Amino acid sequence: MSRFIFILFICLYSAILAQDAYPYFSDAKKQLEFEKKRIYINEVNEKEMIISGGSKNNLLRLIDENQPPTVPADIKTTYKYKYIFEMKIDNQIISEIDLLYISGLNDEADKLKKEYDDRLATTKPTIKRTPTTSSTIVSVLKWPAGLAALALYGINSGMDSPFDGVISGALALLTWIGGDILSEKLKAETPRLIYPAYEQQYSNEQLKSLSEAYNRRLYEEIKSN
């Protein structure tokens, strides 16, 4: 009798071990599918990545093969995304906006997008001044021109008065200042927009919970197939 109970116990124990338990599958194919679609998380020192505008890979395709491979980018222009909580799907870093979308929280994602788009709309261009050939020539020639003005005044005045030295020095200084002003005006002006970075809005704990919820839902979907 005791032998029968022991064998029964071993069978029950083996059956329990064979059962799938999050986050592992006994089926290697299901495990690989889960690994390719799950979110891996990691707290990091502040990092940033450049996200291009226009279009991007459609992360929803990871959970629905009927989705198109690319979709319009969340934000139209290229921008910096700063984060301290790194999330990856299949070794590809995703933003918190991506996480919200694949979690079905579209309204929250749209809200973050709108807030950032509003910041972009109020960004004013800065003017970049680039030296030209003319501005460079003026910048170089102002020094001998100033010295020439000083010398010519000294020759013409004979430097008989104590004020002659002051006046000649002032002429040289004015020549140099005028050269600086003219050189600056001759530079080419190029307006450019420097967009503010998009910074992580959700806390690490919130993103961790959302990622875990997504992973568990994904696990159950793969398990049921």
C-alpha positions as CSV (number, residue, x, y, z in Angstrom):
1,M,0.0,0.0,0.0
2,S,2.7,2.4,0.9
3,R,4.5,1.6,-2.3
4,F,1.3,2.4,-4.3
5,I,1.0,5.8,-2.5
6,F,4.6,6.6,-3.2
7,I,4.2,5.9,-6.9
8,L,1.0,7.9,-7.0
9,F,2.8,10.8,-5.3
10,I,5.6,10.6,-7.9
11,C,3.2,10.7,-10.8
12,L,1.3,13.6,-9.3
13,Y,4.5,15.5,-8.7
14,S,5.7,14.9,-12.2
15,A,2.3,16.1,-13.6
16,I,2.6,19.3,-11.6
17,L,6.1,19.9,-12.9
18,A,4.9,19.4,-16.4
19,Q,2.4,22.2,-16.0
20,D,3.2,25.6,-17.5
21,A,3.9,28.3,-14.9
22,Y,4.5,32.0,-15.7
23,P,6.9,33.0,-17.2
24,Y,7.9,29.5,-18.5
25,F,6.5,27.1,-21.0
26,S,7.3,23.4,-21.3
27,D,6.8,23.8,-25.1
28,A,10.0,25.4,-26.6
29,K,8.1,27.0,-29.5
30,K,5.7,28.8,-27.2
31,Q,8.6,29.8,-25.0
32,L,10.4,31.3,-28.0
33,E,7.3,33.1,-29.1
34,F,6.9,34.6,-25.7
35,E,10.5,35.6,-25.5
36,K,10.3,37.5,-28.8
37,K,7.2,39.4,-27.7
38,R,7.6,40.0,-24.0
39,I,8.9,43.2,-22.4
40,Y,12.2,43.1,-20.6
41,I,12.8,45.9,-18.2
42,N,15.9,47.5,-16.6
43,E,16.4,50.6,-14.5
44,V,19.3,52.7,-15.8
45,N,21.0,56.0,-15.3
46,E,19.4,58.6,-17.5
47,K,19.8,57.7,-21.2
48,E,18.5,59.2,-24.4
49,M,17.7,57.9,-27.8
50,I,16.8,59.6,-31.1
51,I,13.4,58.7,-32.4
52,S,12.8,59.6,-36.0
53,G,9.6,61.1,-37.2
54,G,7.5,60.0,-40.2
55,S,7.0,56.3,-39.7
56,K,8.1,53.5,-37.3
57,N,7.9,49.8,-36.9
58,N,4.4,48.8,-35.7
59,L,4.8,47.1,-32.3
60,L,1.2,45.9,-32.4
61,R,2.3,43.5,-35.1
62,L,4.1,41.5,-32.4
63,I,0.7,40.6,-30.9
64,D,-1.4,40.7,-34.1
65,E,0.1,39.5,-37.4
66,N,-2.7,41.2,-39.3
67,Q,-1.3,44.6,-38.3
68,P,0.7,46.6,-40.9
69,P,4.6,46.4,-40.5
70,T,4.9,50.2,-40.2
71,V,2.7,53.0,-39.0
72,P,3.0,56.8,-38.7
73,A,5.3,57.8,-35.9
74,D,3.8,59.0,-32.6
75,I,5.3,62.4,-33.1
76,K,6.0,63.8,-36.5
77,T,9.4,65.3,-36.0
78,T,12.7,63.6,-35.0
79,Y,13.2,64.1,-31.2
80,K,15.2,62.9,-28.2
81,Y,13.5,60.5,-25.8
82,K,15.1,60.6,-22.3
83,Y,14.4,57.8,-19.9
84,I,15.6,56.1,-16.7
85,F,13.6,52.9,-17.1
86,E,14.6,50.9,-20.2
87,M,12.0,48.6,-21.9
88,K,12.8,46.2,-24.7
89,I,10.9,43.9,-27.0
90,D,13.0,41.5,-29.0
91,N,16.0,43.7,-28.2
92,Q,14.3,46.8,-29.5
93,I,14.0,49.7,-27.0
94,I,10.4,51.0,-26.8
95,S,9.1,54.3,-25.3
96,E,6.5,54.6,-22.6
97,I,4.1,55.8,-25.4
98,D,4.7,52.5,-27.2
99,L,4.0,50.6,-24.0
100,L,0.7,52.4,-23.5
101,Y,-0.4,51.6,-27.1
102,I,0.4,47.9,-26.9
103,S,-1.3,47.8,-23.5
104,G,-4.5,49.2,-25.1
105,L,-4.2,52.5,-23.2
106,N,-4.7,54.6,-26.3
107,D,-6.3,57.6,-24.6
108,E,-3.4,57.9,-22.2
109,A,-0.8,57.6,-25.0
110,D,-2.7,60.2,-27.1
111,K,-2.7,62.5,-24.1
112,L,1.1,62.3,-23.7
113,K,1.6,62.9,-27.4
114,K,-0.7,66.0,-27.4
115,E,1.1,67.5,-24.4
116,Y,4.5,67.0,-26.2
117,D,3.1,68.3,-29.5
118,D,1.9,71.4,-27.8
119,R,5.4,72.0,-26.5
120,L,6.8,71.6,-29.9
121,A,4.3,74.0,-31.4
122,T,5.5,76.8,-29.0
123,T,9.2,76.1,-29.7
124,K,10.7,79.2,-31.4
125,P,13.6,78.9,-33.9
126,T,17.1,80.1,-32.9
127,I,19.3,81.8,-35.4
128,K,22.7,80.2,-36.2
129,R,25.2,82.6,-37.6
130,T,27.8,81.1,-39.9
131,P,31.0,82.9,-41.0
132,T,31.2,83.8,-44.7
133,T,34.2,84.8,-46.8
134,S,33.3,88.5,-46.4
135,S,32.9,88.3,-42.6
136,T,36.2,86.4,-42.3
137,I,38.1,89.0,-44.4
138,V,36.7,91.9,-42.3
139,S,37.5,90.1,-39.1
140,V,41.1,89.7,-40.2
141,L,41.6,93.1,-41.7
142,K,40.2,95.0,-38.7
143,W,43.5,94.6,-36.8
144,P,45.8,96.2,-39.4
145,A,43.1,98.8,-40.2
146,G,43.0,99.9,-36.5
147,L,46.8,100.1,-36.3
148,A,46.8,102.1,-39.5
149,A,44.2,104.6,-38.2
150,L,46.4,105.0,-35.0
151,A,49.6,105.6,-37.0
152,L,48.0,108.0,-39.6
153,Y,46.5,110.1,-36.8
154,G,49.8,110.2,-35.0
155,I,51.6,111.3,-38.2
156,N,49.1,114.0,-39.0
157,S,48.8,115.4,-35.5
158,G,52.5,115.2,-34.6
159,M,51.3,113.9,-31.2
160,D,51.9,117.4,-29.8
161,S,49.0,117.3,-27.4
162,P,48.6,114.8,-24.5
163,F,45.1,114.1,-25.9
164,D,46.5,113.0,-29.3
165,G,47.5,109.6,-27.8
166,V,44.0,109.2,-26.4
167,I,42.3,110.2,-29.6
168,S,44.6,107.9,-31.7
169,G,43.9,105.0,-29.4
170,A,40.2,105.7,-29.5
171,L,40.3,105.7,-33.3
172,A,42.0,102.3,-33.4
173,L,39.5,100.9,-30.8
174,L,36.5,102.2,-32.8
175,T,38.0,100.6,-36.0
176,W,38.3,97.3,-34.3
177,I,34.7,97.5,-32.8
178,G,33.4,98.6,-36.1
179,G,35.1,95.6,-37.8
180,D,33.5,93.3,-35.2
181,I,30.0,94.7,-35.9
182,L,30.5,94.6,-39.7
183,S,31.9,91.0,-39.6
184,E,28.9,89.9,-37.5
185,K,26.4,91.5,-39.9
186,L,28.1,89.8,-42.9
187,K,27.7,86.3,-41.4
188,A,25.0,84.0,-42.9
189,E,21.9,83.6,-40.8
190,T,20.2,80.2,-40.7
191,P,17.1,79.7,-38.6
192,R,17.0,76.3,-36.8
193,L,14.6,74.6,-34.4
194,I,16.1,72.8,-31.4
195,Y,13.2,70.7,-30.1
196,P,12.9,70.0,-26.4
197,A,13.5,66.3,-25.4
198,Y,10.6,64.1,-24.5
199,E,11.2,63.0,-21.0
200,Q,9.8,59.9,-19.3
201,Q,6.5,60.9,-17.6
202,Y,5.5,57.7,-15.8
203,S,7.4,56.5,-12.7
204,N,9.6,53.4,-12.9
205,E,7.1,51.6,-10.6
206,Q,4.2,52.4,-12.9
207,L,6.1,51.3,-16.1
208,K,7.2,48.1,-14.3
209,S,3.6,47.3,-13.4
210,L,2.3,48.0,-16.9
211,S,5.0,45.9,-18.4
212,E,4.3,43.0,-16.1
213,A,0.6,43.2,-16.8
214,Y,1.3,43.1,-20.6
215,N,3.7,40.1,-20.1
216,R,1.1,38.2,-18.1
217,R,-1.6,38.9,-20.7
218,L,0.7,37.8,-23.5
219,Y,1.6,34.7,-21.6
220,E,-2.0,33.6,-21.2
221,E,-2.8,34.3,-24.9
222,I,0.1,32.1,-26.0
223,K,-0.8,29.5,-23.5
224,S,-4.4,29.3,-24.7
225,N,-3.4,28.8,-28.4
